[in-house]
Amino acid sequence: MRRLLWMALIGLGLVGPLAAQDEGEADPARRGELRQRIEKRFAARVQEDLGLNDAEAARMRQVLGRFFVKRRDLEADEQRLRQSLAGELRPGVAANKDAVTRYTDQLLENKVRYVETYREEVKELRTMLNPIQVAQFLVLRERLFDLMREAREQGRNRRQLQGQSQP
């Protein structure tokens, strides 16, 4: 199954552009186009593997989209909190203990909310999918995430090698 997803990404020409995303080689419009292609192909694969009709697949996409937005918002909050915490923890500057405590607590609470979105998402998916379909979906999504991480890592490794070979 992993090989099939990998081949699908290669066949769609997505592996190189995925790696390029971290490099900044792809402009924002190209990254958006790439993301849409990946999402479209993944949605088709999920629909096929789970045996969903068009209406079921559309409903599932709505649920997943809603939770994607929630997680994206939480990620933005986390980035903001990390920047604020980093501002407090500058070398050579006394940190405000109350602010550090507040930012740390907010970061931890943010992590809990982030993880909870997955629990809520699965709970909602169970209203439309049977337990086997839910498990199949979770496996497919995790494999996609693994492939994307690998592609990014390959891009980083390639950049490091290119940087070493240039004088």
PyMOL commands that set and color helices and strands:
alter all, ss='L'
color gray80, all
select helices_A, chain A and resi 2-11+15-23+28-50+54-88+97-125+131-165
alter helices_A, ss='H'
color red, helices_A
deselect
rebuild
show_as cartoon
